[in-house]
């Protein structure tokens, strides 16, 4: 405890000293995980891409450094008495990065585009609280029927199908960002190349070198540019955590996407003041393709494999940075009762006995083992976890496992198209601080339901929750849905995330927050 106190005191004193002087060059280098799949906010998917998009674009709402909701392009708003109509008042000085005025009509066009099936957004479900959105995203109604209206240039009205307590939190998700219509009409899909992107965020795209970096430069047209300090930010593609760690130590990057598990002990001993850990609204899991054998129509096999995994070993010995073992799907969220699997409290031997029983009832044995393929995107930690799980399945059940590593874009494509025929590594990070952001992933019509999970009762419970006005009853519907889904076991939750990264002490202005959203406009680089 004393050594921790001294480290914190040292960090505070250094920060206080550095805070007196800004670095002459305000340039920030961020490690950012895999190569971004697209810079079109309505088609992007990965967390790494969203990090960039939050600098390039701004929604109606935004977030403070601690993660709480603040006004974005909308400087204020009102909610009708029935709780179903929002009226947003846009900032009159909001501009696109090319100097064009940003108007309410831009949001009408953009929200309609995001909901349009032709855009092929896997996140169009984010818009479903809006009246007619479900019908638009499924092609039953044209995009023009989406209930968004622009009475004048600076007023936007959005009508909801039901009271949605978390709606304002949805409006800083990339799928709701405005896009520049003239650029799309001129360039088509090329409108989101670095040289053509017109955004409305604090930064604009300057350069995109594939498998190297995306460079953003300060957008002088941004409405709050006077409070922006950093001039340029590099988002470095860093799929290999060991290489990222080496680059951090060499001073090539100031901020890592994560840290390699193998280096945590060294980091804690040598640079503890640069190691930042905080809670995170996310779950790491193994998806199971329910559309093909061996998992199709075989819940006993799925449950047996889940029971055989020792999550305590994974979080304490394989990772060891404070993650929590997951025996439920939804992370701890205020007001929601996690539906923890009953066997989560069983002794290890009882779990293994049940796993072997279910495995045998599913038709497998030592003489007739199931063969399972695990796919994961390039990462030392994903590989390490896959090896441990494969060893557990082999030791306790006799499962034959094959590991397949894929580049991130290919991995995402194959998951979405159900080309990954068996098990695959995945993680889900909440888009807003509400259990529905996890529940809806397993909705049968959700574009990100890569497991192919279909249960009409589950869908019905989510549909009831989506229109329920009473907050307590709404949570009960979601709790029932999670309980039902865990009985079906379409995926295997493994652990709940924490944020963990290295950040140079001279990078200030940011805080750990449960969403792990960090806007470069809030940061500064101190002299060092």
C-alpha positions as CSV (number, residue, x, y, z in Angstrom):
1,X,0.0,0.0,0.0
2,X,2.8,2.4,0.9
3,X,4.6,1.8,-2.5
4,X,1.3,2.5,-4.3
5,X,0.9,5.8,-2.3
6,X,4.4,6.9,-3.2
7,X,3.8,6.0,-6.9
8,X,0.6,8.1,-7.0
9,X,2.3,10.9,-5.2
10,X,5.1,10.9,-7.7
11,X,2.7,10.9,-10.6
12,X,0.7,13.8,-9.1
13,X,3.8,15.9,-8.5
14,X,5.1,15.2,-12.0
15,X,1.7,16.0,-13.6
16,X,1.5,19.2,-11.6
17,X,5.0,20.3,-12.8
18,X,4.4,19.4,-16.4
19,X,1.0,21.0,-16.4
20,X,2.7,24.4,-16.4
21,X,4.0,24.0,-19.9
22,X,2.6,22.6,-23.1
23,X,4.8,20.7,-25.5
24,X,5.8,22.9,-28.5
25,X,4.5,20.3,-30.9
26,X,1.0,19.1,-30.1
27,X,1.1,15.7,-31.8
28,X,-0.3,12.5,-30.2
29,X,0.5,9.0,-31.3
30,X,-2.2,6.4,-30.4
31,X,-2.0,2.6,-30.7
32,X,-5.4,1.6,-32.1
33,X,-5.6,-2.1,-32.6
34,X,-6.6,-3.6,-36.0
35,X,-6.8,-1.7,-39.2
36,X,-10.1,0.2,-39.5
37,X,-12.5,-1.5,-41.8
38,X,-14.1,1.7,-43.0
39,X,-14.4,5.4,-42.1
40,X,-18.0,5.6,-43.1
41,X,-19.7,6.0,-39.7
42,X,-22.9,4.2,-40.9
43,X,-20.9,1.1,-42.0
44,X,-18.2,0.9,-39.4
45,X,-18.1,-1.9,-36.9
46,X,-15.0,-2.2,-34.7
47,X,-14.1,-0.4,-31.5
48,X,-10.8,0.7,-33.2
49,X,-12.7,2.4,-36.0
50,X,-15.1,4.1,-33.6
51,X,-12.1,5.6,-31.8
52,X,-11.2,7.4,-35.1
53,X,-14.8,8.3,-36.0
54,X,-15.3,10.1,-32.6
55,X,-12.6,12.6,-33.7
56,X,-13.9,12.9,-37.3
57,X,-17.6,13.3,-36.5
58,X,-19.9,14.5,-33.8
59,X,-23.5,13.5,-33.0
60,X,-26.3,15.4,-31.4
61,X,-24.9,14.4,-28.0
62,X,-21.3,13.8,-26.9
63,X,-19.4,12.8,-23.8
64,X,-17.3,14.5,-21.2
65,X,-13.9,12.9,-20.3
66,X,-15.5,11.0,-17.4
67,X,-18.1,9.5,-19.8
68,X,-21.2,11.4,-18.8
69,X,-23.5,12.7,-21.5
70,X,-23.1,16.4,-22.7
71,X,-24.5,18.4,-25.7
72,X,-22.8,17.8,-29.0
73,X,-24.1,19.4,-32.2
74,X,-27.3,20.0,-30.3
75,X,-26.8,22.7,-27.8
76,X,-30.1,21.9,-26.0
77,X,-33.3,19.8,-26.4
78,X,-36.8,19.2,-25.0
79,X,-38.8,16.1,-24.5
80,X,-42.6,16.0,-24.9
81,X,-44.9,15.2,-22.0
82,X,-45.5,11.7,-23.3
83,X,-41.8,11.0,-23.5
84,X,-41.8,10.2,-27.2
85,X,-40.8,13.3,-29.1
86,X,-37.4,15.0,-28.8
87,X,-36.9,18.5,-30.2
88,X,-33.2,19.3,-30.7
89,X,-31.8,22.8,-31.1
90,X,-28.6,22.7,-33.2
91,X,-25.7,25.1,-32.8
92,X,-25.8,27.9,-35.3
93,X,-22.0,27.9,-35.6
94,X,-21.8,24.2,-36.4
95,X,-19.9,23.6,-39.6
96,X,-18.6,20.8,-41.8
97,X,-14.8,20.6,-42.2
98,X,-15.0,22.2,-45.6
99,X,-16.8,25.3,-44.2
100,X,-20.4,24.3,-45.2
101,X,-23.1,25.1,-42.7
102,X,-24.3,22.0,-40.8
103,X,-28.1,21.9,-40.6
104,X,-31.0,19.8,-39.3
105,X,-31.6,18.6,-42.9
106,X,-28.1,17.0,-42.8
107,X,-29.3,14.9,-39.8
108,X,-32.5,13.9,-41.5
109,X,-30.6,12.7,-44.5
110,X,-28.0,11.0,-42.4
111,X,-30.4,9.1,-40.1
112,X,-32.4,8.0,-43.2
113,X,-29.2,6.8,-44.8
114,X,-28.1,4.9,-41.7
115,X,-31.5,3.1,-41.6
116,X,-31.7,2.4,-45.3
117,X,-31.1,-1.3,-46.0
118,X,-29.1,-0.2,-49.1
119,X,-26.4,1.2,-46.8
120,X,-25.9,-2.3,-45.3
121,X,-25.3,-1.1,-41.8
122,X,-24.8,-3.8,-39.2
123,X,-25.8,-1.2,-36.6
124,X,-29.1,0.0,-38.0
125,X,-30.8,-1.6,-35.0
126,X,-29.4,1.3,-32.9
127,X,-32.1,3.4,-34.6
128,X,-35.0,1.2,-33.8
129,X,-36.4,3.3,-30.9
130,X,-37.3,5.9,-33.7
131,X,-40.8,5.5,-35.0
132,X,-40.9,3.4,-38.3
133,X,-37.2,2.6,-38.0
134,X,-37.8,-1.2,-37.7
135,X,-39.9,-1.1,-40.8
136,X,-37.4,1.0,-42.7
137,X,-34.4,-1.2,-41.8
138,X,-36.3,-4.3,-43.0
139,X,-37.3,-2.7,-46.2
140,X,-41.1,-2.5,-45.4
141,X,-41.1,1.3,-45.6
142,X,-38.9,3.7,-47.5
143,X,-36.3,5.7,-45.6
144,X,-38.3,8.9,-46.0
145,X,-40.8,7.4,-43.5
146,X,-38.4,7.5,-40.7
147,X,-39.8,9.8,-38.1
148,X,-37.2,12.6,-38.2
149,X,-38.0,16.1,-39.3
150,X,-36.4,19.5,-39.8
151,X,-38.8,22.3,-39.2
152,X,-36.0,24.8,-39.9
153,X,-32.2,24.8,-40.3
154,X,-31.4,24.5,-36.6
155,X,-34.3,22.4,-35.3
156,X,-34.5,18.7,-35.5
157,X,-37.5,16.7,-34.3
158,X,-37.3,12.9,-33.6
159,X,-40.4,11.0,-32.8
160,X,-40.0,7.6,-30.9
161,X,-42.2,4.6,-31.1
162,X,-42.2,4.3,-27.3
163,X,-40.5,5.9,-24.3
164,X,-36.8,5.1,-24.5
165,X,-34.8,6.1,-21.4
166,X,-31.4,5.6,-23.0
167,X,-32.2,7.3,-26.3
168,X,-29.9,10.3,-25.7
169,X,-27.0,7.9,-25.1
170,X,-27.6,6.4,-28.6
171,X,-27.1,9.7,-30.3
172,X,-23.3,9.7,-29.8
173,X,-23.0,6.3,-31.6
174,X,-21.4,6.4,-35.0
175,X,-24.6,5.1,-36.7
176,X,-26.3,8.4,-35.8
177,X,-23.5,10.7,-36.9
178,X,-24.2,13.2,-39.7
179,X,-22.5,12.6,-43.1
180,X,-21.9,15.2,-45.8
181,X,-24.5,14.6,-48.6
182,X,-22.7,16.5,-51.4
183,X,-19.6,14.5,-50.9
184,X,-21.5,11.2,-51.0
185,X,-23.3,12.3,-54.1
186,X,-20.1,13.3,-55.8
187,X,-17.8,10.5,-54.8
188,X,-20.1,7.6,-53.8
189,X,-18.2,5.0,-51.7
190,X,-15.0,7.0,-52.2
191,X,-16.5,9.8,-50.1
192,X,-14.9,8.1,-47.0
193,X,-11.4,8.0,-48.3
194,X,-9.0,10.2,-46.3
195,X,-8.6,12.7,-49.1
196,X,-12.4,13.1,-49.6
197,X,-13.9,12.8,-46.1
198,X,-15.9,15.9,-45.0
199,X,-16.7,15.5,-41.3
200,X,-18.0,17.8,-38.5
201,X,-15.8,16.7,-35.6
202,X,-12.8,18.3,-34.0
203,X,-10.4,16.7,-36.5
204,X,-10.3,16.0,-40.2
205,X,-8.7,13.2,-42.1
206,X,-5.3,13.9,-43.7
207,X,-3.8,10.6,-44.5
208,X,-4.6,6.9,-44.4
209,X,-1.7,4.5,-45.0
210,X,-3.1,0.9,-44.9
211,X,-1.6,-1.3,-42.1
212,X,0.3,1.7,-40.8
213,X,-1.8,4.7,-39.6
214,X,-4.6,7.1,-40.0
215,X,-3.5,10.7,-39.6
216,X,-6.0,13.4,-38.4
217,X,-5.4,17.1,-38.3
218,X,-7.2,19.8,-36.3
219,X,-10.4,21.0,-37.9
220,X,-10.5,24.8,-37.7
221,X,-14.1,24.8,-38.7
222,X,-15.2,22.9,-35.6
223,X,-17.6,24.9,-33.5
224,X,-15.5,24.5,-30.3
225,X,-12.0,24.6,-32.0
226,X,-11.0,27.3,-29.5
227,X,-10.8,24.7,-26.8
228,X,-8.8,22.1,-28.9
229,X,-5.1,21.9,-28.3
230,X,-3.6,18.8,-30.1
231,X,-2.9,19.7,-33.7
232,X,-2.4,16.2,-35.1
233,X,-3.2,12.7,-34.0
234,X,-1.8,9.5,-35.5
235,X,-3.9,6.3,-35.0
236,X,-1.4,3.5,-35.5
237,X,-2.6,0.0,-36.6
238,X,-1.3,-2.2,-33.9
239,X,-2.7,-5.8,-34.0
240,X,0.4,-7.3,-32.4
241,X,0.4,-6.2,-28.8
242,X,4.0,-7.2,-28.2
243,X,5.1,-5.0,-31.1
244,X,2.9,-2.1,-29.8
245,X,4.5,-2.5,-26.4
246,X,8.0,-2.3,-27.9
247,X,7.0,0.8,-29.8
248,X,5.6,2.4,-26.7
249,X,8.8,1.7,-24.8
250,X,10.8,3.1,-27.7
251,X,8.8,6.4,-27.6
252,X,7.1,5.9,-31.0
253,X,3.6,5.9,-29.5
254,X,2.2,7.7,-26.5
255,X,-0.9,5.6,-25.8
256,X,-1.5,1.9,-26.3
257,X,-4.7,0.2,-27.4
258,X,-4.0,-2.5,-24.7
259,X,-1.1,-4.3,-23.1
260,X,0.2,-7.8,-23.7
261,X,-0.6,-10.2,-20.8
262,X,3.0,-11.4,-20.7
263,X,4.3,-8.0,-19.9
264,X,1.9,-7.0,-17.1
265,X,4.2,-8.1,-14.3
266,X,7.2,-6.1,-15.7
267,X,4.9,-3.1,-16.3
268,X,3.6,-3.1,-12.7
269,X,7.2,-3.3,-11.4
270,X,8.9,-0.8,-13.7
271,X,6.3,1.7,-14.9
272,X,3.3,1.4,-12.7
273,X,2.5,5.2,-13.0
274,X,1.9,4.6,-16.8
275,X,-0.4,1.6,-16.4
276,X,-4.0,2.6,-16.4
277,X,-6.8,0.1,-15.4
278,X,-10.5,1.0,-15.0
279,X,-13.9,-0.8,-15.4
280,X,-15.3,-1.3,-18.9
281,X,-18.7,-2.1,-20.2
282,X,-17.9,-5.2,-22.2
283,X,-17.8,-9.0,-22.3
284,X,-15.3,-11.3,-23.9
285,X,-17.0,-14.5,-25.3
286,X,-16.9,-17.3,-27.7
287,X,-19.6,-17.3,-30.3
288,X,-21.0,-20.6,-31.6
289,X,-22.4,-20.9,-35.1
290,X,-25.9,-22.3,-34.5
291,X,-26.6,-22.6,-38.3
292,X,-24.3,-25.6,-38.9
293,X,-23.1,-28.7,-37.1
294,X,-21.9,-29.5,-34.5
295,X,-23.7,-26.7,-32.6
296,X,-26.9,-26.6,-34.6
297,X,-29.8,-28.1,-32.5
298,X,-27.3,-29.3,-29.9
299,X,-27.7,-27.2,-26.7
300,X,-26.2,-30.0,-24.6
301,X,-22.9,-29.9,-26.4
302,X,-22.9,-26.1,-26.2
303,X,-23.5,-26.3,-22.4
304,X,-20.9,-29.0,-21.9
305,X,-18.2,-26.9,-23.6
306,X,-19.1,-23.9,-21.4
307,X,-19.0,-25.9,-18.2
308,X,-15.6,-27.3,-19.0
309,X,-13.9,-23.9,-19.2
310,X,-12.3,-22.7,-15.9
311,X,-12.8,-19.0,-16.1
312,X,-11.0,-18.4,-12.9
313,X,-7.8,-19.7,-14.5
314,X,-8.3,-17.5,-17.5
315,X,-8.8,-14.2,-15.6
316,X,-6.2,-14.9,-12.9
317,X,-3.4,-16.8,-14.6
318,X,-3.8,-16.1,-18.3
319,X,-4.7,-12.5,-18.2
320,X,-4.3,-11.2,-14.6
321,X,-5.3,-7.6,-14.9
322,X,-8.5,-7.5,-12.9
323,X,-11.0,-9.0,-15.3
324,X,-14.1,-10.7,-13.8
325,X,-15.1,-14.2,-14.8
326,X,-18.4,-14.1,-16.7
327,X,-21.2,-16.6,-15.9
328,X,-23.8,-14.2,-17.4
329,X,-24.0,-12.2,-20.6
330,X,-24.8,-8.7,-19.3
331,X,-22.1,-7.0,-17.2
332,X,-23.0,-5.4,-13.9
333,X,-25.3,-2.4,-14.7
334,X,-27.2,-0.4,-12.1
335,X,-30.9,-1.4,-11.8
336,X,-30.4,-4.7,-13.6
337,X,-30.2,-8.1,-12.0
338,X,-27.6,-10.3,-13.7
339,X,-28.9,-13.7,-14.7
340,X,-26.0,-15.7,-13.6
341,X,-25.9,-19.3,-14.6
342,X,-26.8,-21.6,-11.6
343,X,-23.7,-23.7,-12.1
344,X,-21.5,-20.6,-11.8
345,X,-21.5,-21.2,-8.0
346,X,-20.8,-24.9,-8.2
347,X,-17.5,-26.5,-7.2
348,X,-15.2,-27.2,-10.1
349,X,-15.7,-31.0,-9.9
350,X,-19.4,-30.8,-10.0
351,X,-19.2,-28.6,-13.1
352,X,-17.0,-31.1,-14.8
353,X,-19.2,-34.0,-13.9
354,X,-22.2,-32.2,-15.4
355,X,-20.1,-31.3,-18.5
356,X,-19.2,-34.9,-19.1
357,X,-22.8,-36.0,-18.6
358,X,-24.1,-33.5,-21.2
359,X,-21.2,-34.3,-23.6
360,X,-22.2,-38.0,-23.5
361,X,-25.9,-37.2,-23.9
362,X,-25.0,-35.1,-27.0
363,X,-23.6,-38.2,-28.5
364,X,-19.8,-37.8,-27.9
365,X,-17.2,-39.7,-26.0
366,X,-13.5,-40.4,-25.8
367,X,-13.9,-42.9,-28.6
368,X,-16.1,-40.5,-30.6
369,X,-14.9,-37.0,-29.8
370,X,-16.4,-33.9,-31.3
371,X,-14.0,-31.9,-33.5
372,X,-14.2,-28.1,-32.9
373,X,-12.6,-25.3,-34.8
374,X,-11.8,-22.0,-32.9
375,X,-11.2,-18.9,-35.0
376,X,-9.7,-15.7,-33.7
377,X,-8.3,-12.5,-35.1
378,X,-4.6,-11.8,-34.9
379,X,-3.6,-11.2,-31.4
380,X,-1.1,-12.8,-29.0
381,X,-3.7,-12.7,-26.2
382,X,-6.5,-14.2,-28.3
383,X,-4.2,-17.0,-29.3
384,X,-3.1,-17.6,-25.7
385,X,-6.8,-17.8,-24.5
386,X,-7.7,-20.1,-27.4
387,X,-4.8,-22.5,-26.5
388,X,-5.9,-22.7,-22.9
389,X,-9.5,-23.4,-23.8
390,X,-8.5,-26.0,-26.3
391,X,-6.4,-27.7,-23.6
392,X,-9.3,-27.6,-21.1
393,X,-11.7,-29.1,-23.7
394,X,-9.2,-31.8,-24.5
395,X,-8.3,-32.7,-20.9
396,X,-11.8,-32.7,-19.5
397,X,-13.9,-33.9,-22.4
398,X,-11.5,-35.3,-25.1
399,X,-12.5,-32.7,-27.6
400,X,-10.3,-32.3,-30.7
401,X,-9.7,-28.7,-31.5
402,X,-8.2,-26.8,-34.4
403,X,-7.1,-23.2,-34.1
404,X,-7.4,-20.8,-37.0
405,X,-5.9,-17.3,-37.0
406,X,-7.3,-14.6,-39.4
407,X,-6.7,-11.0,-40.2
408,X,-9.3,-8.8,-38.6
409,X,-11.2,-7.7,-41.7
410,X,-11.4,-11.3,-43.0
411,X,-12.4,-12.5,-39.6
412,X,-15.3,-10.0,-39.4
413,X,-16.5,-10.8,-42.9
414,X,-16.5,-14.6,-42.3
415,X,-18.3,-14.2,-39.0
416,X,-21.0,-12.0,-40.5
417,X,-21.5,-14.4,-43.5
418,X,-21.5,-17.4,-41.2
419,X,-18.5,-18.8,-43.0
420,X,-16.9,-19.5,-39.6
421,X,-18.6,-22.8,-39.1
422,X,-18.0,-23.5,-35.5
423,X,-16.6,-21.4,-32.6
424,X,-15.1,-17.9,-32.8
425,X,-13.5,-15.3,-30.5
426,X,-15.5,-12.2,-29.9
427,X,-16.2,-9.3,-27.6
428,X,-19.1,-7.0,-27.2
429,X,-18.7,-3.5,-25.9
430,X,-21.9,-1.7,-24.8
431,X,-22.9,1.1,-27.1
432,X,-24.7,2.8,-24.2
433,X,-25.0,2.1,-20.4
434,X,-28.1,0.0,-20.5
435,X,-28.6,-3.8,-20.6
436,X,-30.5,-3.5,-23.9
437,X,-27.2,-2.9,-25.7
438,X,-26.3,-6.5,-24.9
439,X,-29.7,-8.1,-25.1
440,X,-30.3,-6.8,-28.6
441,X,-27.2,-8.5,-30.1
442,X,-29.0,-11.8,-29.8
443,X,-32.2,-10.6,-31.4
444,X,-32.9,-12.8,-34.4
445,X,-32.9,-10.0,-36.9
446,X,-29.9,-8.1,-35.6
447,X,-27.2,-7.8,-38.2
448,X,-24.5,-8.5,-35.6
449,X,-26.1,-11.7,-34.4
450,X,-23.2,-13.8,-35.8
451,X,-24.3,-16.9,-33.9
452,X,-27.5,-17.1,-35.9
453,X,-29.5,-17.4,-32.7
454,X,-33.2,-17.5,-33.2
455,X,-35.7,-17.9,-30.3
456,X,-39.2,-16.4,-30.8
457,X,-39.8,-16.1,-27.1
458,X,-36.5,-14.2,-26.7
459,X,-37.5,-11.9,-29.5
460,X,-40.9,-11.3,-27.9
461,X,-39.4,-10.4,-24.6
462,X,-37.0,-7.8,-26.2
463,X,-39.9,-6.4,-28.2
464,X,-41.9,-5.9,-25.0
465,X,-39.0,-4.3,-23.3
466,X,-38.5,-1.9,-26.2
467,X,-41.9,-0.5,-25.7
468,X,-42.4,-0.8,-22.0
469,X,-42.9,2.5,-20.1
470,X,-42.5,1.1,-16.6
471,X,-38.7,1.0,-15.8
472,X,-39.0,-1.9,-13.4
473,X,-41.1,-4.1,-15.7
474,X,-38.8,-3.2,-18.6
475,X,-35.8,-4.6,-16.7
476,X,-37.8,-7.7,-15.8
477,X,-38.4,-8.4,-19.5
478,X,-34.7,-8.1,-20.2
479,X,-33.8,-10.3,-17.2
480,X,-36.2,-13.0,-18.4
481,X,-34.7,-12.7,-21.9
482,X,-31.1,-13.2,-20.6
483,X,-32.2,-16.2,-18.5
484,X,-33.8,-17.8,-21.5
485,X,-30.9,-17.2,-23.7
486,X,-28.4,-18.6,-21.3
487,X,-30.4,-21.8,-21.1
488,X,-30.0,-22.0,-24.9
489,X,-26.2,-21.2,-24.7
490,X,-25.7,-19.7,-28.2
491,X,-22.4,-18.3,-27.0
492,X,-20.0,-18.9,-24.1
493,X,-19.3,-15.7,-21.9
494,X,-15.8,-15.9,-20.6
495,X,-15.0,-12.7,-18.7
496,X,-16.0,-9.0,-18.3
497,X,-13.4,-6.6,-19.5
498,X,-11.5,-3.9,-17.8
499,X,-9.8,-1.0,-19.6
500,X,-6.0,-1.5,-19.6
501,X,-3.5,0.5,-21.4
502,X,-0.2,2.4,-21.1
503,X,-0.2,6.1,-21.4
504,X,2.7,8.5,-21.1
505,X,2.3,10.8,-18.1
506,X,2.7,13.8,-20.3
507,X,-0.6,13.0,-22.1
508,X,-3.3,14.7,-20.0
509,X,-7.0,15.7,-20.2
510,X,-8.5,12.2,-20.3
511,X,-10.0,9.9,-17.6
512,X,-10.8,6.2,-17.5
513,X,-14.5,5.7,-18.1
514,X,-16.8,2.7,-18.4
515,X,-17.3,3.2,-22.1
516,X,-13.5,3.7,-22.8
517,X,-14.4,6.7,-25.0
518,X,-11.6,9.3,-25.2
519,X,-11.8,12.3,-27.5
520,X,-8.5,13.8,-28.6
521,X,-10.0,17.3,-28.4
522,X,-10.0,17.0,-24.6
523,X,-6.3,16.0,-24.4
524,X,-3.0,17.9,-24.3
525,X,0.6,17.0,-24.6
526,X,2.8,18.5,-21.9
527,X,6.5,19.4,-22.3
528,X,8.6,16.3,-21.6
